[in-house]
Amino acid sequence: MELKTFLVEYISKLDCTNNMISSLKKRITEDYIKTQLVNRTNKNSKMMLIFGIAAVVISLQGSVATPICIFLFALGFAKWKNWLGW
């Protein structure tokens, strides 16, 4: 009878521990996903800022070569900062 009681308590504690671990895993996963979304949003905002600045400079310049150089510079800078994810 003692062994049966011990095993029942042991299994109930294992179930409780399993539930706690599952809950923690769910919270960690949700927090990780939220963090990744915030990072992606920040990267997109930075890219929009760079392309906005490039658009202003392009609109101020009449030459064809200048906008291409600015675009390539902005693209290279974004790749260097790893904002594009490639």
C-alpha positions in Angstrom: 0.0 0.0 0.0 2.9 2.4 0.8 4.4 1.8 -2.6 1.2 2.6 -4.4 0.8 5.9 -2.4 4.3 6.8 -3.1 3.9 6.2 -6.8 0.7 8.2 -7.0 2.3 11.1 -5.3 5.4 10.8 -7.5 3.4 10.8 -10.6 1.2 13.7 -9.5 4.4 15.7 -8.8 5.8 14.7 -12.2 2.5 15.9 -13.8 2.7 19.2 -12.0 6.4 19.7 -13.0 5.5 18.8 -16.6 2.7 21.4 -16.6 5.0 24.1 -15.2 7.7 23.3 -17.8 5.1 23.4 -20.6 3.7 26.8 -19.3 7.2 28.2 -19.1 8.1 26.9 -22.6 5.0 28.6 -24.0 5.8 31.9 -22.3 9.4 31.8 -23.5 8.3 31.0 -27.1 5.8 33.9 -27.1 8.4 36.3 -25.7 10.9 35.2 -28.3 8.4 35.7 -31.2 7.5 39.1 -29.9 11.1 40.1 -29.7 11.8 38.9 -33.2 8.8 40.9 -34.5 10.1 44.0 -32.7 13.5 43.5 -34.2 12.1 43.1 -37.7 9.9 46.2 -37.3 13.0 48.2 -36.2 15.0 47.0 -39.2 12.1 47.9 -41.5 11.9 51.4 -40.0 15.6 51.9 -40.4 15.4 50.8 -44.1 12.5 53.2 -44.7 14.5 56.0 -43.2 17.5 55.2 -45.4 15.4 55.0 -48.5 13.6 58.2 -47.5 16.9 60.0 -47.2 18.0 58.5 -50.5 14.7 59.7 -52.2 15.2 63.2 -50.9 18.8 63.3 -52.2 17.6 61.8 -55.5 15.0 64.5 -55.9 17.6 67.2 -55.2 20.0 65.8 -57.8 19.4 65.8 -61.6 22.0 63.3 -62.6 21.3 59.7 -63.3 24.5 58.4 -61.8 24.0 60.0 -58.4 20.7 58.2 -57.5 22.2 54.9 -58.5 25.2 55.5 -56.3 23.1 56.5 -53.4 20.9 53.5 -53.8 23.8 51.2 -53.9 25.4 52.9 -50.9 22.1 52.6 -48.9 21.8 48.9 -50.0 25.4 48.1 -49.0 25.0 49.9 -45.7 21.8 48.0 -44.9 23.5 44.7 -45.8 26.5 45.6 -43.6 24.3 46.4 -40.7 22.4 43.1 -41.4 19.1 45.0 -41.6 18.0 43.0 -44.7 18.4 39.6 -43.1 20.5 38.1 -46.0 
